Amino acid sequence: MIRVLLVDDQPLIRSGFRALLDLEVVAEAADGAECLARVKEHLPDVALVDIQMPVMDGIEATRRIAADPDLAGVHVVMLTNYGMDEYVFDALRAGAAGFLVKDILPEDFLHSVRVAARGDALLAPAVTRTLIDRYVSQPPPASTAGGLEQLTDRERETVALAAHGLSNDEIARRLVISPATAKTHINRAMTKLHARDRAQLVVFAYQSGLVTPRGA
């Protein structure tokens, strides 16, 4: 059973998400500081965290969770009212595993939580488009581009396909390898690049110029 923490300063929103989830909701929190306390207490698989909250916002809470080795198994998914939220990039840099808009369909919401619990990147389509537009329009930072040298050719291929949204099974079929091998390449690339999860690999792939949008 996937264990979930709900973090939002509006009780009605938390109640709505709790009603949708057929998973174990271990606790709720109304601000970022309370979020940190509940995460340390319950060690949930997924923390659904609103961005804008009193006391401490969701991005700072995410940054502190990502920086704590004892919380490495906690996948933070940021919640927003807007698909084109200006805080998307800061949240991903802080260590968020993904981003969801609050008007998501119930069935998609449940699927998304399960995807995040597996450690896969989770970005709403509108967010992905914004992410691509932002990073492709900028020259890659020298430090980020240099990180490509650490990857083998196969690892680069795997990261590029992951950045285009392919799952491990789809990557395996494309490269004619086993899903386990695809996962190994992804994990090794994450280790070399100090990426917390696949979402950060997506950021790296576009920021470094490893991939560009299809059709660009």
C-alpha positions, 0 to 999 in steps of 0.5 A, spaced: 500 500 500 502 506 497 503 511 503 501 518 502 502 525 506 497 531 504 499 538 504 495 544 503 493 550 507 485 549 505 482 543 509 477 542 503 482 541 498 485 536 503 478 532 504 477 532 497 484 529 495 483 524 501 476 522 498 479 520 491 485 516 494 484 509 495 491 509 498 493 510 505 493 517 507 498 517 513 497 524 515 495 531 513 499 538 514 497 545 513 504 548 511 511 547 509 513 547 517 508 542 519 509 538 512 517 537 514 515 534 521 509 529 518 514 527 513 520 525 518 514 522 523 511 518 517 516 517 512 510 517 506 512 514 499 509 520 496 508 527 499 502 531 495 505 538 497 501 545 495 506 550 493 503 557 496 502 556 503 503 560 510 509 559 515 514 555 509 512 554 502 512 548 498 518 549 495 522 550 501 519 544 504 521 540 498 528 543 498 529 541 505 526 534 504 531 533 498 537 535 502 535 530 508 539 523 506 534 520 511 528 522 507 531 519 500 525 515 499 520 520 499 517 523 493 514 530 493 509 531 488 507 539 487 500 541 487 498 548 483 492 551 480 495 553 474 499 548 469 503 554 467 505 556 474 512 560 475 514 556 480 515 550 476 522 550 475 524 552 482 520 546 485 524 541 480 530 544 482 528 543 489 527 536 488 520 535 486 519 528 483 513 532 479 508 537 478 500 536 478 494 541 476 489 541 481 483 540 476 486 533 474 481 528 473 480 523 479 483 517 475 489 520 472 490 523 479 490 516 482 495 513 476 499 519 477 500 518 485 502 511 483 507 513 478 510 518 483 511 512 488 515 508 483 520 514 482 518 516 475 518 523 473 511 526 473 509 532 469 503 534 467 503 535 459 502 543 460 508 543 465 512 539 460 511 544 454 513 550 459 519 546 461 521 545 454 520 552 452 524 555 458 530 550 457 531 550 450 530 557 449 537 558 454 544 556 452 546 550 457 550 552 463 557 550 462 557 546 469 551 542 466 553 541 459 560 538 462 556 533 466 554 529 459 562 527 459 560 523 465 555 518 461 556 513 457 553 513 450 548 508 452 546 512 458 546 518 454 541 515 449 537 512 455 536 519 459 534 522 452 529 517 451 526 518 458 526 526 457 522 525 451 517 521 456 518 514 455 518 509 460 523 504 462 519 498 458 518 503 452 526 505 452 527 497 453 523 496 446 526 502 443 534 500 444 532 492 444 534 491 451 531 489 457 527 493 462 531 491 468 537 494 463 534 500 461 532 501 469 540 500 470 542 505 465 537 510 468 539 509 475 547 510 473 545 516 470 542 519 476 547 517 480 553 520 476 549 527 475 546 527 483 539 527 480 534 525 485 529 522 480 527 522 473 524 529 473 531 532 475 534 528 469 529 531 464 531 538 467 538 536 465 537 533 459 534 539 456 538 544 460 545 541 457 542 540 450 542 533 450 535 533 447 531 538 444 523 538 443 521 534 437 520 538 431 524 543 433 
